[in-house]
Amino acid sequence: MGPDNAASGWRRGRLMMVYSRYAAFAVVASAANLAAQALFLQFYSARYALAGALVLGTGTGLITKYVLDKHWIFADRSTGLAAHGRAFTLYSLTGLATTAIFWGTEYGFDRLTPDGHLRYVGGAIGLAIGYCAKFQLDRRFVFRTQIPGVSADRVDLATASPEK
């Protein structure tokens, strides 16, 4: 195996690690989101209960995912209130479209059966689709740090170099 093949293997491994970690964090944030919803609905079942649960769950998932992404995916080392405020604001804004995907899917599945048993299936599907889109948006607009082998426009295995 020549040096080019070894570097290429390292790049692929690095990308798989980033993508695997991102997927795992999406599962953690999704679980936090859905658990917060379920907990809310255990105590409140009046009018607009689902809307309230969605808002609470989304906030819980947003904060969970932001902290994990900032430190473990994008290695954002910025400090200070202004930097954190800017990043969290942009992170929240990129989440608006992906939240619409998630909420729309969950509401749609909730309406498929009279008892709403498919609600969380729809929520999980909506979250998965939303997180795929969110990774791309966050990489381009929020955390502009370079992930080895992942440019702002595309996955580029030729640009990565092993960390020293």
Secondary structure, DSSP 8 states (H G I E B T S, - for coil): --HHHHHHHHHHHHHHHHHHHHHHHHHHHHHHHHHHHHHHHHH--STTHHHHHHHHHHHHHHHHHHHHIIIIIS-----SHHHHHHHHHHHHHHHHHHHHHHHHHHHHHHTTSTT-TTHHHHHHHHHHHHHHHHHHHIIIII----BTTB-SSSB-TTS-----
